Amino acid sequence: MLCQNCQEREASVHYTQVVNGQKKEMHLCEQCAQGEGYMDFANENLSLHHFLTNMFPFDQTKDQTEQQMTSAQSIQCEGCGLTYHEFRHQGKFGCSQCYEAFSDYLDPIFKRVHSGNTEHVGKIPKRLGGHLHKHREINQLQEQMQQKINEEDFEEAANIRDRIRHLKEELHDGHGGEA
């Protein structure tokens, strides 16, 4: 597609603007986009981190007060000396201790980025991880059983217990689904 402005060069900047329900699309080459003021290609400080930080201010939840934000900015990692403000600006940690130093402010970020999950459980290949899948299922069933016991739903807890026994027998007998 050629630039809509000069009709000479290939359009590499595609700009869409919606104002009062009216959609306006522009397809420009870099030179025309720079001349029209749509993009400033001379700014080499533009990074994906800056773009995402401005688009999604992860740690600025609605109930967080200005005072909390100010105190967060002054937190400093004891390992490398990185401040929370520097971490937000750079988008990366200075050392492994930064996770602990900034932990109170990381969960909201991780929850947003990872669809609410803050704990990594990993993936297991289906063909190779048969017994691992069974161990994971047993752990999940044990948690469900404990929840049913707490709710005093003893009949369902007994059903879950029986399923756990069955899975443990399969593992013991070597039918873990391994290839």
Order of alpha helices (4+ residues) and beta strands (2+ residues): beta-beta-alpha-alpha-alpha-alpha-alpha-alpha-alpha-alpha
